[in-house]
Amino acid sequence: MLIETLERASQLVLPTKGRISKANRIQSFSISITSIILVIIICAIGISLSSWIWCLLVLAIYGLAMAAFVFMRKSKTAIPLQSAHLQLSLFLRAENNRFYIRNGVELRPGFLAKWIEVSAIESKDPSVVIQNIV
């Protein structure tokens, strides 16, 4: 029973989490590429002008631009993260009401819906609880 619940929960949250992980990979890739371009630009400025102030200015502009980019990406992925956590919470609440609370077990979503916490709500023998839910 627990395995079936975990599989259904994974199927429920997978599309949302997939979009978020794809966005995070794109963000990491774009930051890596722009960092390489930045190093090339700073080297070119340093060689041609021989002044470190221009290099520092370019570096500061890049830092501000990347901070703004990361902030915008995080604000766009916050709503899908909240949605995934809410979906998982509602699903686990329904599963608790349907089966698990009667058997002395409670399922709860973990941080950012990355895992599911399984906890015993009654002081029963752990082997009996495990036999009931598996």
N, C-alpha and C positions, 0 to 999 in steps of 0.2 A: 504494500500500500504506500509506503514512504517513497519507494522508487518511482511509482506512477505519479505521485504528487510532485516530486522534483522534476520529472520529465515534462509534465504539463506546465509547471512554473517556468521552466527554461524556454518552452515554446512560446509562452505568453510574453516574456520580457525580451526575447532574442531580437526581434526586429528593431526595437528602440535602442537596445544596447549596441547592436550592429552599426546603426547609423552614427552613434556617438563615437565608437571606436574608429570608424572610418574617418570621421572629422578630426579626431586626434592624430591619426596617422598623417593626414594631409597637412595638418598644422606643423607637426614635427618635420616633415619633408620640406615644407616651404621655409621654415626657419633655418634648416640646415643649408639649403641652397642660397638663401639670401646672406647667410653668414659667410659662405665661401666667396660670394660676390663682394661682400663688404671688405674682406681681407685683401682681395685683389685691388679694389678701389683705394683702400688706405695705403697699400704699398705703392701704387702709382702716384698718389698725391705726395707721399713722403719722398719718393725719388725725384719727382719733377719740381716740387716747391721747396723741399728740404726744410719744412716748417712743421713742427708737431702740433701746432694750434689748429691747423686745417684738418689734420687727422682726428684730433680730439673732437672737433665740431661734427665731422661726419659720423664718428662713433656715437656722439650724443644724439644726433638726429635718428640714427638707426635704433638706438635703445628706446627712444620715445615711440618710434613707429612700431617696433615689436611689442612694446608694452600695450599700445592701443590695439594692435592686432590680436594679441592673446586675450585681452579684456573683452573684445567683441566676440571672439569665438566662445569664451566661457559663458558669456551672457546668452548666446544662442543655444548652447547645449544645456543650460540650466533647466529649461522647461521640459525637454525630453527626459532628463534625469529625474525630475520630480514626477513626471508621468509614469516612468518605469517603476519608481518606488511606490507610487499610489496603486498601480495595477497589481504589483506583487503583494502589497498590504491587503488589498481587498480580496485577492485570491486566497491568501493564507488565512484570512479571517473566515472566509466561507469554508475552507477545508477544516479549520479548527472546529467550527460549529457542526460540520457534517460528521466528523469522525474522531478527531484527535483529542479533544477535551474530554470526551467520555472515557478515553483510555489513559488519562493522566498526563498527556503530552500537549505542549503548545508550540506552534511554529510561528516565528516572527522574522520579518525581513531584517537583514543586516545593513550595515552602512552603505548608502547609495545603491541598495538592492544588489550588492555584489555577492551576498551569501544568504543562507537561510539558517537561523538559529533554531535549534531543537532543544527544548528544555522540559524537564519533568515538573509538573505543577503539584503533584502529590508525592508524599514520601513513601513510595512503593519500592519494592525490590527492583533494581534496574533490569534484571533479566526478564522479569514479567512485563515491564513496560516495553522492552525491545521486542518481545514475542508478540505483543499486541499490535504494534505498528508495522511490523515487517510481515 
